[in-house]
Amino acid sequence: MATVSDIGLSATINVLTAVAFLLLFAFLRLQPINDRVYFPKWYLRGMRDSPVSSGVAVQKVVNLNMRSYLKFLSWMPAALRMPEDELINHAGLDSAVYLRIYLTGLKIFVPITILASVVLFPVNWTNDTLESMKVVHSRIDRLSISNIPYGSKRFITHLVMAYAFTFWTCYVLLREYEIITTMRLRFLASEKRRPDQFTVLVRNIPPDPDESISELVEHFFLVNHPDHYLRHQVVYNANKLADLVDKKKKMRNWLDYYQLKYERNQSKRPTTKTGFLGCFGSEVDAIEYYKTEIEKIGKEEAAERKKIIKDPKSVVPAAFVSFRSRWGAAVCAQTQQTSNPTVWLTEWAPEPRDVYWNNLSIPFVSLTVRRLIIAVAFFFLNFFYIIPIAFVQSLASLEGIEKALPFLKPLIDIPSIKSFIQGFLPGIALKVFLILLPTILMFMSKFEGLISQSSLERRTAAKYYIFLFFNVFLGSIITGSALEQLKAYLHQSANEIPRTIGVAIPMRATFFITYVLVDGWTGIAGEILRLKALIFFHLKNFFLVKTEKDREEAMDPGSICFDSCEPRIQLYFLLGLVYAVVTPLLLPFILVFFGLAYVVYRHQIINVYNQQYESGAQFWPSVHGRIIVALIVSQLLLIGLLSTKGFEESTPVLLVLPVLTFWFYKYCKNRFEPAFVRNPLQEAMRKDTVERAREPTFDLKAYLTNAYLHPVFKSNEEEEKMSISEDIGMEEVIVPTKRQSRRTTPVQSKYEGSDTLSLPDTTTTVHHER
């Protein structure tokens, strides 16, 4: 168990490491050669020029302006200076609301920390209960609830603090929900025209033996949404074509590289080998080789493109359907289309940048099976992951190391080494052990078949939080306390074990302190340093960059990584709320995390991250719900803890808290969550009316033509300007209506849309497009 000196050493190591990272970042960001690493967002927007391109040779690499080094910490006030409205315009609402999660943590825990320090520290410290008990403890534990005598009336203080902390947390959450809901509605109202505002995704389109998917979609919406239907785009299974396009792009980059190389030195034609990575096989002329490969892949691509267009099996029973107004799209997206609720399922289309195209080809009927498989797999992953975590916990303790590696005992007995192991090793061991987990969980979410990047990240974040809750939080408490108090358990009667556990659980705060120091302090400082991105950029720039486009791709600005970062924040909310009453010494460490992370991520969002999509802060209800879960867990844990401390009469009083908290959650859900899952028809109509008045001649149909076309059918290259729309019918096409049931069904007389309905003959002439 970590002692005061162990925690002090760990804090010193992590503070020095964090400060070293921040100072190193302050120095590296001033060097011209690193400008693209620390300010890539501005380069991608064309608002910053590389300082490497001018000046003498040394100045292209090293900043020789000594005055700039005197302001090496200027990035901190600069990161805080940008107003929130300007930040939303600059980085989007998702980024601004993500920062508000850290701000919410500060608003919750600053008053709680002050109140706990003033009230709970003296109440806990002025006892000697732990001295009289045969349990392993340190001086830190004297500040916890474990040091209160059995059945003492002092527990009333903790009960009152639990109420105070709950009411304050709920008040902050209510205010934040109100603010963020207002921000979202204002953002949607003021946002410029976007394709997803006019488009819905239709899935599980029922098969028809007489009509293609495209014809079926067109006829269905002409009949059921005659005044608002504009056009549609069927979904193709183009995954194989996407692989060919990606392969051709890589070949073209190599061709550009060798052509530039030959232009610089025309005395010798460049050569390459045809084997793996250009290192094996026969040696050939590089330019001719890549031209031949590009031509061969181009033929395969053309054949695959033609196959996709002509083969009905390449069309997935889903389509993006666009409407003439936001109001029409909102009505369609938020209503049931037929009496059979399992077909013609409609939902708001993701933003075009947000679509995860690979999953659109998954049959809708298989999604339930896939989710069942992942649910079972995730359960077993959660269940069995506790075994290696317990193993790591045992090895990260003095007893575990001495047992596994007995020859190290003389070294471990050295006080400084002992303090390092107790105060630093457990946190870093757990951190390392969780590195690959987000990647595994993201793969599982993709297998489930979610169709947008934002939904993939939200689903992965939910899985990651569940995993952290059961394996890191509960697992560390149960396995850690059992290992440390094993001797006490073996030498006491069975009815004393629950009491010992009640004493031991609060004392696991020392482990979480070490974890916060490693992950929350050093980890955040490492985030701004971007050491991995820095190394990879210079390696790519030196060995692989062939064109200016390659240099842009080598910058790798990254994004917020909501799927891994948000659950980590929620773990700190959980730890803070659980230990606020139990062991309040943990709170100052969590406060430092929230403060440092807010400044660091504000800087990264302004200068580095290039968010790939905008969901309009749809993740906030999940964030709010997980904080509520943390609050209820803290209340239930306190109820159980006090019942083992001889204060059972507090149980009825404390049971009111989770009931009130759940009622508060339901109130917020009913009051605010609809703004995050539905679009008000009133707002949609208002915006449509304003736009028609301002831009009466705007061609919405042209604007939406290729908005939801698979990216592999879009090309900026001269020889591939033809889009799939041109291939498959922008012109007028005769669409036969072969189904007998449709011969007496009213449909619009023209695809462009007239207000009159006509009874078609056996065939109907429409302007057919996908």
C-alpha positions in Angstrom: 0.0 0.0 0.0 1.3 3.4 -1.0 2.3 5.7 1.9 2.6 9.5 2.1 6.2 9.3 1.0 5.3 7.0 -1.9 2.5 9.3 -3.1 4.9 12.3 -2.7 7.6 10.6 -4.8 5.0 9.7 -7.5 3.6 13.2 -7.5 7.2 14.6 -7.8 8.0 12.3 -10.7 4.8 13.0 -12.6 4.9 16.8 -11.9 8.5 16.9 -13.2 7.6 14.8 -16.2 4.5 16.9 -17.0 6.5 20.2 -16.6 9.3 18.7 -18.8 6.7 17.8 -21.5 5.2 21.3 -21.3 8.6 23.0 -21.5 9.7 20.8 -24.3 6.5 21.6 -26.2 6.9 25.3 -25.6 10.4 25.0 -27.2 9.5 22.7 -30.1 6.5 24.6 -31.2 8.7 27.7 -31.8 11.0 25.8 -34.2 10.1 26.4 -37.9 10.7 22.8 -38.8 7.9 21.6 -36.4 5.4 24.2 -37.5 3.2 21.7 -39.4 3.1 19.4 -36.4 1.8 21.9 -33.9 -0.3 24.1 -36.2 -1.7 21.7 -38.8 -5.2 22.9 -38.7 -4.2 26.3 -40.0 -2.2 24.8 -42.9 -5.2 22.6 -43.9 -7.3 25.7 -44.1 -4.7 27.6 -46.1 -4.3 30.3 -43.4 -0.7 29.7 -42.5 2.5 29.6 -44.5 5.5 27.5 -43.6 8.3 29.5 -42.1 10.7 26.9 -43.5 10.3 28.2 -47.0 12.2 31.4 -46.4 15.3 32.7 -44.7 18.8 31.4 -44.3 19.5 27.7 -44.0 19.7 27.7 -40.2 16.6 29.8 -39.7 14.6 27.3 -41.8 15.1 24.7 -39.0 15.8 26.6 -35.8 14.2 29.8 -34.4 17.0 32.3 -33.7 14.7 35.0 -32.4 15.6 35.0 -28.7 12.6 37.3 -27.8 10.2 34.6 -28.8 11.6 32.3 -26.1 10.7 34.7 -23.4 7.1 34.2 -24.2 7.3 30.4 -24.3 4.1 30.0 -22.1 2.1 32.4 -24.3 0.1 29.5 -25.7 -1.8 29.1 -22.5 -3.5 32.5 -22.4 -3.9 32.3 -26.2 -5.8 29.1 -25.8 -8.1 30.6 -23.3 -8.6 33.9 -25.1 -10.8 32.8 -28.0 -14.5 33.4 -27.1 -16.8 30.4 -27.2 -18.9 31.7 -30.1 -15.7 32.2 -32.1 -14.5 28.7 -31.1 -17.8 27.2 -32.4 -17.3 28.9 -35.8 -13.7 27.9 -35.8 -13.9 24.2 -34.7 -17.6 23.3 -34.6 -20.1 22.7 -31.8 -18.8 19.2 -31.1 -15.4 20.5 -30.1 -16.9 23.4 -28.0 -19.2 21.0 -26.1 -16.4 18.5 -25.6 -14.5 21.3 -23.8 -17.5 22.0 -21.6 -17.2 18.5 -20.2 -13.9 19.5 -18.6 -15.5 22.8 -17.6 -18.4 20.9 -16.0 -15.8 18.9 -14.0 -14.3 22.1 -12.7 -17.7 23.6 -11.8 -18.6 20.4 -9.8 -15.4 19.7 -8.0 -14.0 23.1 -7.1 -16.7 23.8 -4.5 -16.9 20.1 -3.4 -13.1 20.1 -2.9 -13.2 23.3 -0.8 -16.1 22.0 1.3 -14.6 18.6 1.8 -11.3 20.1 2.9 -12.9 22.4 5.4 -15.4 19.9 6.9 -14.4 16.3 6.2 -10.6 16.4 6.7 -10.8 17.5 10.4 -13.7 15.0 11.1 -11.7 12.1 9.6 -8.3 13.0 10.9 -9.1 13.5 14.6 -9.6 9.8 15.3 -7.3 6.8 15.9 -9.5 3.9 14.7 -7.0 2.5 12.2 -4.3 2.4 14.8 -6.4 0.0 16.9 -7.3 -2.3 13.9 -5.2 -5.0 12.4 -5.4 -3.8 8.8 -2.7 -2.4 6.5 -3.0 1.4 6.3 -1.0 4.5 5.8 -1.2 8.1 7.1 -3.2 9.0 4.0 -6.0 6.7 5.1 -6.4 8.7 8.3 -8.1 11.3 6.1 -10.6 8.8 4.9 -13.9 7.6 6.4 -12.2 4.4 7.5 -10.7 6.3 10.4 -14.1 7.0 11.9 -15.0 4.8 14.9 -17.6 2.1 14.5 -21.1 3.5 15.0 -19.9 7.0 15.6 -22.3 10.0 15.3 -19.6 11.7 13.2 -21.0 9.8 10.2 -23.9 12.4 10.3 -21.3 14.8 8.8 -20.7 12.5 5.9 -24.4 12.0 5.4 -25.0 15.8 5.2 -22.1 16.2 2.8 -23.5 13.5 0.6 -26.7 15.5 0.3 -24.8 18.7 -0.3 -22.6 17.2 -3.0 -25.6 15.6 -4.7 -27.6 18.8 -4.9 -24.7 20.8 -6.1 -23.8 18.2 -8.8 -27.4 18.1 -10.0 -27.6 21.9 -10.1 -24.4 22.2 -12.2 -25.7 19.4 -14.6 -29.1 21.1 -15.0 -27.4 24.4 -15.8 -25.0 22.8 -18.3 -27.8 20.9 -20.0 -29.8 24.1 -20.4 -26.8 25.9 -21.8 -25.7 23.2 -24.2 -29.3 22.7 -25.4 -29.5 26.4 -26.2 -26.2 26.2 -27.9 -27.3 23.3 -30.1 -30.6 24.9 -31.1 -28.9 28.2 -31.8 -26.2 26.3 -33.8 -28.8 24.5 -35.9 -30.7 27.7 -36.5 -27.7 29.7 -37.6 -25.9 27.0 -39.4 -25.4 27.2 -43.1 -27.3 24.9 -45.5 -26.0 21.3 -45.2 -27.1 18.2 -47.2 -28.1 16.3 -44.1 -30.7 18.9 -43.2 -32.7 17.9 -46.3 -31.9 14.2 -46.4 -33.1 11.0 -44.6 -31.7 7.5 -44.8 -34.2 4.9 -45.7 -33.4 1.3 -44.8 -35.0 -2.2 -45.0 -36.7 -1.4 -48.3 -38.8 -4.5 -49.0 -37.9 -6.4 -52.2 -40.1 -6.3 -55.2 -39.9 -8.8 -58.1 -41.0 -6.2 -60.7 -39.1 -3.1 -59.7 -35.5 -2.2 -58.9 -34.6 -0.6 -55.6 -34.3 2.8 -57.2 -37.7 2.5 -58.9 -39.3 1.3 -55.7 -37.9 4.2 -53.7 -38.9 6.8 -56.3 -42.5 5.5 -56.6 -42.9 5.2 -52.8 -41.9 8.7 -52.0 -43.7 10.2 -55.0 -46.9 8.7 -53.7 -46.4 9.3 -50.0 -44.5 12.6 -50.0 -45.6 14.1 -53.3 -45.1 17.7 -52.3 -41.7 17.4 -50.7 -39.8 14.6 -52.4 -36.9 15.8 -54.5 -34.5 13.1 -55.4 -32.8 10.0 -54.1 -29.5 8.2 -54.2 -29.4 4.4 -53.8 -26.6 2.8 -51.8 -24.1 0.6 -53.6 -21.8 -2.0 -52.2 -18.6 -0.3 -53.4 -16.1 -1.7 -50.8 -14.1 -3.6 -53.4 -14.0 -0.5 -55.7 -12.8 1.6 -52.7 -9.9 -0.7 -52.3 -8.9 -0.3 -55.9 -9.2 3.4 -55.8 -7.0 3.5 -52.7 -4.4 1.3 -54.4 -4.4 3.4 -57.5 -3.9 6.6 -55.4 -0.8 5.1 -53.8 0.6 4.1 -57.2 0.0 7.6 -58.5 1.9 9.1 -55.6 4.9 6.8 -56.4 4.7 7.8 -60.0 4.7 11.5 -59.1 7.7 10.9 -56.9 9.8 9.2 -59.6 8.8 11.7 -62.2 10.0 14.5 -59.9 13.2 12.6 -59.2 13.8 12.1 -63.0 13.1 15.8 -63.7 15.8 16.8 -61.2 18.4 14.4 -62.6 17.7 13.3 -66.2 21.0 11.6 -66.6 19.6 8.3 -65.2 16.2 6.8 -65.3 14.9 5.8 -61.7 14.4 2.1 -61.1 12.5 0.0 -58.6 12.0 -3.6 -57.8 8.6 -5.3 -58.4 8.6 -7.3 -55.1 7.5 -6.5 -51.6 8.0 -2.8 -50.6 10.2 -2.4 -53.7 13.0 -4.3 -52.0 12.7 -7.7 -53.8 12.0 -9.0 -57.3 13.4 -7.9 -60.6 14.6 -4.4 -61.2 12.5 -2.3 -63.7 12.1 1.2 -64.9 10.2 2.9 -62.1 8.2 5.4 -64.2 7.1 2.8 -66.8 6.4 0.3 -64.1 4.0 2.6 -62.2 2.4 3.8 -65.4 1.6 0.2 -66.3 0.3 -0.6 -62.9 -1.9 2.5 -62.8 -3.3 1.5 -66.2 -3.9 -2.0 -65.1 -5.7 -0.9 -61.9 -7.6 1.7 -63.9 -9.0 -1.1 -66.1 -10.0 -3.2 -63.0 -11.5 -0.1 -61.5 -13.6 0.7 -64.7 -14.8 -2.9 -64.8 -15.7 -2.9 -61.2 -17.5 0.5 -61.6 -19.4 -0.9 -64.5 -20.3 -4.0 -62.6 -21.6 -2.0 -59.7 -23.7 0.2 -61.9 -25.2 -2.6 -64.0 -25.5 -5.4 -61.5 -28.8 -5.1 -59.4 -27.1 -7.2 -56.7 -24.7 -4.3 -56.1 -27.6 -2.2 -54.9 -28.3 -2.3 -51.2 -31.9 -2.1 -50.0 -31.2 1.4 -48.6 -31.2 4.9 -50.0 -30.6 8.5 -49.2 -33.8 10.4 -50.0 -33.7 14.2 -50.3 -36.6 16.6 -49.9 -37.4 20.1 -51.1 -37.4 21.5 -47.5 -36.1 20.8 -44.1 -39.7 20.6 -42.9 -40.4 17.7 -45.4 -37.2 15.9 -44.3 -38.1 16.3 -40.6 -41.6 14.9 -41.1 -40.2 11.9 -43.0 -37.4 11.2 -40.6 -39.5 11.4 -37.5 -42.6 9.4 -38.6 -43.5 5.8 -39.4 -43.9 5.3 -43.1 -46.1 2.2 -43.3 -48.4 0.1 -41.2 -45.5 -2.4 -41.0 -43.0 -0.9 -38.6 -40.2 -3.2 -39.8 -39.9 -1.9 -43.4 -39.2 1.5 -44.9 -37.4 2.6 -41.8 -36.4 6.3 -41.9 -33.8 8.2 -39.8 -31.9 11.4 -40.2 -29.0 10.9 -42.7 -25.6 11.5 -41.2 -23.6 14.4 -42.4 -21.8 13.3 -45.7 -18.4 13.5 -44.0 -19.8 11.4 -41.1 -21.1 8.4 -43.2 -19.2 5.2 -42.6 -19.7 3.7 -46.0 -18.4 0.2 -45.4 -21.3 -0.6 -43.1 -24.1 0.6 -45.5 -23.7 -2.6 -47.5 -24.5 -4.8 -44.4 -28.0 -6.3 -44.8 -30.4 -4.7 -42.3 -31.7 -8.1 -41.2 -28.2 -9.2 -40.1 -27.7 -6.2 -37.8 -29.7 -7.8 -34.9 -27.6 -10.9 -35.1 -24.4 -8.9 -35.2 -25.3 -6.9 -32.2 -26.2 -10.1 -30.3 -22.8 -11.5 -31.1 -21.0 -8.4 -30.0 -23.1 -8.2 -26.8 -22.0 -11.8 -25.9 -18.4 -11.1 -26.9 -18.3 -7.9 -24.9 -19.7 -9.6 -21.9 -16.9 -12.3 -22.0 -14.3 -9.6 -22.6 -15.4 -7.8 -19.5 -15.7 -10.9 -17.5 -12.3 -12.4 -18.3 -10.3 -9.1 -18.5 -10.5 -8.9 -14.7 -8.0 -11.9 -14.5 -5.1 -10.1 -16.3 -5.9 -6.9 -14.4 -5.7 -8.7 -11.1 -2.4 -10.2 -12.2 -1.1 -6.8 -13.1 -2.3 -5.4 -9.8 -0.5 -8.2 -7.9 2.7 -7.7 -9.9 2.5 -3.9 -9.3 2.8 -4.4 -5.6 5.9 -5.1 -3.5 4.6 -8.5 -2.4 3.8 -9.5 -5.9 7.2 -8.6 -7.3 9.0 -10.3 -4.5 7.0 -13.5 -5.0 7.5 -13.5 -8.8 11.1 -12.3 -8.8 12.6 -13.1 -5.4 16.2 -12.2 -6.5 15.0 -8.5 -6.6 14.1 -8.4 -3.0 17.4 -6.6 -1.9 16.8 -4.0 -4.6 13.2 -3.5 -3.6 14.0 -3.0 0.0 15.9 0.3 -0.9 13.6 3.1 0.3 13.7 5.1 -2.9 13.0 2.1 -5.1 10.2 1.0 -2.8 8.6 4.4 -3.0 8.9 4.4 -6.8 7.2 1.0 -7.1 4.4 1.8 -4.6 3.7 5.3 -5.9 4.3 5.0 -9.6 4.3 1.4 -10.9 0.6 0.5 -10.3 -0.7 3.5 -12.3 1.6 3.1 -15.2 1.0 -0.7 -15.4 -2.7 -0.2 -15.7 -2.3 2.5 -18.2 -0.1 0.4 -20.4 -2.5 -2.6 -20.1 -5.4 -0.5 -21.5 -3.6 0.9 -24.6 -5.1 -1.6 -27.1 -8.6 -1.7 -25.6 -10.1 1.3 -27.6 -9.0 -0.3 -30.9 -10.6 -3.6 -29.9 -13.8 -1.9 -28.9 -14.0 0.2 -32.1 -13.6 -3.0 -34.2 -16.5 -4.4 -32.2 -18.7 -1.4 -32.9 -17.9 -1.5 -36.6 -18.9 -5.1 -36.7 -22.3 -4.1 -35.2 -23.0 -2.2 -38.4 -23.4 1.4 -37.3 -23.5 3.8 -40.3 -21.7 6.9 -39.1 -18.4 7.8 -37.5 -20.1 9.7 -34.7 -22.4 6.8 -33.8 -19.4 4.5 -33.9 -17.5 6.7 -31.5 -20.5 7.1 -29.2 -21.1 3.3 -29.1 -17.4 2.6 -28.5 -17.3 5.2 -25.7 -20.3 3.5 -24.0 -18.5 0.1 -24.2 -15.2 1.7 -22.9 -17.0 3.3 -20.0 -18.7 0.0 -19.0 -15.3 -1.7 -19.2 -13.6 1.0 -17.1 -16.4 0.9 -14.5 -16.3 -2.9 -14.0 -12.6 -3.7 -14.6 -10.7 -0.6 -13.6 -12.9 0.8 -10.9 -14.7 -2.1 -9.3 -12.0 -4.6 -10.3 -9.2 -2.6 -8.8 -11.1 -2.0 -5.6 -12.1 -5.7 -5.1 -8.9 -7.3 -6.2 -6.6 -4.7 -4.7 -8.3 -4.6 -1.3 -8.5 -8.4 -1.2 -4.8 -8.8 -2.0 -3.7 -6.1 0.6 -6.0 -7.4 3.4 -5.6 -11.1 2.7 -3.8 -11.7 6.0 -6.5 -9.9 7.9 -9.2 -11.9 6.2 -7.5 -15.2 7.1 -7.3 -14.4 10.8 -10.8 -13.2 11.6 -14.2 -14.7 11.7 -16.5 -14.6 8.7 -18.9 -12.0 10.2 -15.9 -9.6 10.5 -15.0 -9.8 6.7 -17.6 -7.3 5.5 -16.5 -4.8 8.0 -12.9 -5.2 6.9 -13.9 -4.7 3.3 -15.8 -1.6 4.3 -12.6 -0.3 5.8 -10.4 -1.4 3.0 -12.3 0.0 0.0 -11.9 3.7 0.9 -8.2 3.0 1.3 -7.9 2.1 -2.4 -7.9 5.8 -3.1 -4.1 5.6 -2.9 -4.0 3.4 -6.0 -6.3 5.8 -7.9 -4.2 8.7 -6.9 -1.2 7.1 -8.6 -3.4 6.4 -11.7 -4.6 10.0 -11.8 -1.0 11.2 -11.6 0.2 9.0 -14.5 -2.8 9.2 -16.8 -4.3 12.6 -15.8 -1.2 14.7 -15.3 1.6 13.2 -17.4 -0.8 11.8 -20.0 -2.4 15.2 -20.7 1.0 16.9 -20.8 2.1 14.2 -23.3 -1.0 14.9 -25.4 0.1 18.5 -26.1 3.7 17.4 -26.9 2.5 15.1 -29.7 5.7 13.1 -29.5 4.4 10.3 -31.7 3.0 12.7 -34.4 6.3 14.7 -34.2 8.5 11.6 -34.8 6.3 10.2 -37.5 6.0 13.5 -39.4 9.8 13.9 -39.6 10.3 10.3 -40.6 7.6 10.5 -43.3 8.9 13.9 -44.4 12.5 12.5 -44.8 11.7 9.1 -46.3 8.2 9.0 -47.8 7.0 12.5 -48.7 7.1 12.8 -52.5 4.7 15.7 -53.2 3.1 18.6 -51.3 0.0 16.5 -51.0 2.0 13.8 -49.2 3.3 16.5 -46.8 -0.2 17.5 -45.9 -1.1 13.9 -45.2 2.0 13.4 -43.1 0.9 16.2 -40.8 -1.8 13.9 -39.3 -3.6 16.5 -37.2 -5.9 13.8 -35.7 -9.1 14.6 -33.9 -10.6 14.5 -30.4 -10.9 10.7 -30.3 -14.2 10.9 -28.4 -14.4 7.1 -28.2 -11.3 6.9 -25.9 -11.1 10.3 -24.3 -14.7 10.8 -23.1 -14.8 7.5 -21.1 -11.5 8.5 -19.4 -13.1 11.8 -18.3 -16.1 9.9 -17.0 -13.8 7.7 -14.9 -12.5 10.9 -13.2 -16.1 12.0 -12.6 -16.8 8.5 -11.1 -13.7 8.6 -8.9 -14.3 12.2 -7.7 -18.0 11.6 -6.8 -17.4 8.2 -5.1 -14.4 9.4 -3.1 -15.7 12.9 -2.3 -17.3 11.7 0.9 -15.2 8.6 1.4 -11.6 9.8 0.8 -11.6 13.5 -0.2 -7.8 13.6 -0.5 -8.3 12.3 -4.1 -10.2 15.5 -5.1 -7.3 17.9 -5.5 -5.5 15.5 -7.9 -8.7 15.3 -10.0 -9.0 19.1 -10.0 -5.6 19.4 -11.5 -6.5 17.0 -14.2 -9.7 18.9 -15.2 -7.9 22.3 -15.2 -4.8 21.1 -17.1 -6.9 19.1 -19.6 -9.2 22.1 -20.3 -6.3 24.3 -21.3 -4.5 21.6 -23.3 -7.5 20.4 -25.3 -8.6 24.0 -25.9 -5.1 24.6 -27.5 -5.3 21.4 -29.5 -8.8 22.1 -30.8 -7.8 25.6 -31.9 -4.5 24.7 -33.5 -4.3 21.0 -34.2 -7.3 18.8 -34.4 -9.2 18.7 -37.6 -12.6 17.2 -36.7 -13.9 15.0 -39.6 -17.6 15.5 -38.9 -20.1 17.6 -37.0 -22.9 15.9 -35.1 -24.2 19.0 -33.3 -23.2 17.7 -29.8 -25.4 14.6 -30.0 -23.1 13.0 -27.5 -24.0 15.2 -24.6 -27.1 13.2 -23.3 -24.8 10.2 -23.0 -22.2 12.3 -21.1 -24.9 13.6 -18.8 -26.3 10.1 -18.2 -22.9 8.7 -17.3 -22.3 11.4 -14.7 -25.7 10.6 -13.2 -24.6 6.9 -13.1 -21.5 7.9 -11.3 -23.5 10.0 -8.8 -25.9 7.1 -8.1 -23.0 4.6 -7.7 -21.4 7.0 -5.1 -24.6 7.1 -3.1 -25.1 3.3 -3.2 -21.5 2.7 -2.2 -21.9 5.1 0.7 -25.0 3.3 1.9 -23.2 0.0 1.9 -20.1 1.5 3.5 -22.1 3.1 6.4 -24.0 -0.1 6.9 -20.7 -1.9 7.7 -19.6 0.9 10.0 -22.5 0.5 12.5 -24.6 3.3 11.2 -27.4 1.4 9.6 -30.0 4.0 10.6 -28.6 6.2 7.8 -29.8 3.8 5.1 -33.4 5.1 4.9 -32.2 8.7 4.8 -29.5 7.9 2.1 -31.9 5.8 0.0 -33.7 9.1 -0.8 -30.7 10.3 -2.8 -30.6 7.7 -5.6 -34.4 8.1 -6.0 -34.1 11.9 -6.2 -31.1 11.6 -8.6 -33.0 9.2 -10.9 -36.0 11.5 -10.9 -33.7 14.4 -11.8 -32.2 12.3 -14.7 -35.7 11.5 -16.0 -36.7 15.2 -15.8 -33.6 16.2 -17.8 -34.2 13.4 -20.3 -37.8 14.5 -20.9 -37.1 18.2 -20.9 -33.9 18.5 -22.9 -33.0 15.2 -24.8 -35.6 15.7 -27.6 -33.6 18.6 -28.8 -30.7 16.2 -29.5 -32.7 13.5 -31.3 -35.4 15.4 -33.1 -35.6 18.6 -35.1 -38.5 20.9 -34.2 -40.9 21.3 -37.2 -41.4 25.0 -36.2 -37.6 25.7 -36.5 -37.4 23.8 -39.8 -40.3 25.7 -41.3 -38.9 29.1 -40.1 -35.5 28.4 -41.6 -37.0 27.2 -44.9 -39.1 30.3 -45.1 -36.1 32.6 -44.5 -34.0 30.8 -47.1 -36.7 31.0 -49.7 -37.0 34.7 -49.1 -33.3 35.3 -49.3 -32.4 32.9 -52.1 -35.6 32.3 -54.2 -33.6 31.0 -57.2 -31.3 28.6 -55.3 -31.0 25.2 -57.1 -31.4 22.8 -54.2 -31.5 19.8 -56.5 -28.1 20.6 -58.0 -26.7 21.2 -54.6 -27.8 17.8 -53.4 -26.9 15.9 -56.6 -23.7 14.2 -55.5 -23.9 14.9 -51.7 -24.5 11.3 -50.8 -22.6 9.7 -53.6 -20.0 7.1 -52.5 -16.6 8.8 -52.3 -15.1 6.3 -54.8 -17.4 7.7 -57.5 -16.2 11.2 -56.9 -12.9 12.3 -58.4 -11.0 15.5 -59.0 -8.7 13.9 -61.6 -9.2 15.1 -65.2 -9.7 11.6 -66.7 -12.3 10.7 -64.1 -14.6 13.7 -64.1 -17.5 11.5 -65.0 -19.7 10.9 -62.0 -21.9 7.9 -61.5 -24.9 10.1 -61.9 -23.9 10.6 -65.5 -23.4 6.9 -65.9 -26.8 5.8 -64.6 -29.2 8.3 -65.7 -29.4 12.0 -65.2 -31.4 12.1 -68.3 -35.1 11.2 -68.8 -35.7 7.4 -68.5 -38.8 5.4 -69.1 -39.5 3.5 -65.8 -42.0 0.7 -66.3 -44.5 0.2 -63.6 -45.1 -3.5 -64.0 -46.8 -4.2 -60.7 -50.5 -4.6 -61.1 -51.2 -3.0 -57.8 -49.6 0.2 -59.0 -51.7 0.7 -62.1 -54.4 2.6 -60.1 -52.0 4.3 -57.7 -51.8 8.1 -58.1 -48.3 9.3 -58.7 -46.9 12.7 -59.8 -47.1 13.3 -63.5 -43.5 14.5 -63.6 -40.4 13.8 -61.5 -39.5 17.4 -61.2 -42.6 17.8 -59.1 -46.0 19.2 -59.9 -48.9 19.6 -57.6 -51.2 17.5 -59.8 -51.6 13.8 -59.6 -52.4 11.6 -62.5 -53.4 8.0 -62.9 -50.7 6.3 -64.9 -51.0 3.8 -67.6 -49.1 0.6 -67.6 -45.9 2.5 -67.8 -45.1 5.9 -66.2 -42.6 8.4 -67.7 -40.4 10.0 -65.0 -37.1 11.7 -64.9 -35.3 8.9 -63.2 -32.1 9.6 -61.3 -30.3 8.1 -58.4 
